[in-house]
Amino acid sequence: RSFSESMSSLRPGKPWGTKLSSAGLVYCHLGTQVLAQLLAQPEDSPTVTALYDQLYEDLVQEIDAIDNGVALGEGQPCRALSTTLSARVGRLNPRWNDPHPDPQVG
């Protein structure tokens, strides 16, 4: 309960102050390594840095906020809610009316 680290507290220079969830903490520490390996580029490359920031901004930060009970805010939302985690997982399932669903394809 006393954990209150955010991306900006662990990675100075990053603007996000949302308290990290376990997913955000793992992403904070290992995200650049994974992306660099997938892209076959150095961790400090501009591409890896840009993708790391964009993924946090559009996906992981939302998971952090939901996990920590951060409200969207009253009036002007403090973050954009582009979808829900349940909807994202649901898109991995085959369509209900697919005559030949392939469980390996979502």
C-alpha positions in Angstrom: 0.0 0.0 0.0 2.9 2.4 0.6 4.2 1.9 -3.0 3.7 5.2 -4.9 6.2 5.1 -7.7 5.3 6.4 -11.1 7.0 6.5 -14.5 8.2 10.0 -13.8 9.7 9.1 -10.4 11.6 6.0 -11.7 12.5 7.5 -15.0 13.3 11.2 -14.6 12.3 13.1 -17.7 9.2 11.0 -18.4 6.0 13.1 -17.9 3.6 10.5 -16.5 2.7 10.7 -12.8 0.2 7.8 -12.7 1.0 5.4 -9.9 2.4 2.2 -11.5 0.6 -1.1 -11.3 2.6 -4.3 -11.4 2.2 -4.3 -15.2 3.5 -0.7 -15.4 6.4 -1.5 -13.1 7.5 -4.4 -15.3 7.1 -2.2 -18.4 9.0 0.6 -16.8 12.0 -1.7 -16.1 11.9 -4.1 -19.1 10.0 -2.3 -21.8 12.9 -0.9 -23.7 14.8 -4.2 -23.5 11.9 -6.1 -25.0 11.2 -3.5 -27.7 14.9 -3.3 -28.6 15.1 -7.0 -29.0 11.8 -7.2 -31.1 13.0 -4.4 -33.3 16.6 -5.5 -33.5 17.7 -2.0 -32.5 19.7 -0.6 -29.6 17.7 0.3 -26.5 18.6 4.0 -26.8 17.5 4.3 -30.5 15.0 7.0 -31.3 12.6 4.3 -32.6 12.7 2.3 -29.4 12.3 5.4 -27.3 9.3 6.7 -29.3 7.6 3.4 -29.3 8.2 2.9 -25.6 6.7 6.3 -24.8 3.7 5.8 -27.2 2.9 2.3 -25.8 3.0 3.7 -22.2 0.9 6.7 -23.1 -1.8 4.7 -25.0 -1.9 1.3 -23.3 0.1 0.7 -20.1 -0.8 4.0 -18.4 -4.5 3.2 -18.8 -3.9 -0.2 -17.2 -2.0 1.5 -14.4 -4.8 3.9 -13.8 -7.5 1.3 -13.8 -5.6 -1.0 -11.5 -5.0 1.8 -9.0 -8.6 3.2 -9.1 -7.7 6.5 -10.8 -10.9 8.1 -11.9 -11.2 9.7 -15.3 -11.8 13.0 -13.4 -14.8 15.2 -13.0 -15.5 17.6 -15.9 -12.4 17.5 -18.1 -11.0 13.9 -18.1 -7.5 13.6 -16.8 -6.8 10.8 -19.3 -8.4 9.4 -22.4 -10.2 6.1 -22.1 -9.9 4.6 -25.6 -11.3 1.2 -24.7 -11.4 -1.1 -21.7 -9.1 -3.9 -20.9 -12.0 -6.4 -21.2 -12.8 -5.1 -24.7 -9.1 -5.6 -25.7 -9.1 -9.2 -24.4 -12.5 -9.8 -26.0 -11.2 -8.9 -29.5 -8.9 -11.9 -29.2 -11.8 -14.3 -29.1 -13.4 -15.6 -32.3 -16.6 -13.9 -33.5 -19.7 -15.5 -32.0 -21.2 -16.2 -35.5 -18.0 -17.5 -37.2 -19.0 -20.9 -38.7 -15.4 -22.2 -38.5 -13.7 -20.4 -35.6 -9.9 -20.7 -35.4 -8.9 -20.5 -31.7 -5.4 -19.5 -32.8 -6.6 -16.4 -34.6 -8.3 -13.5 -32.9 
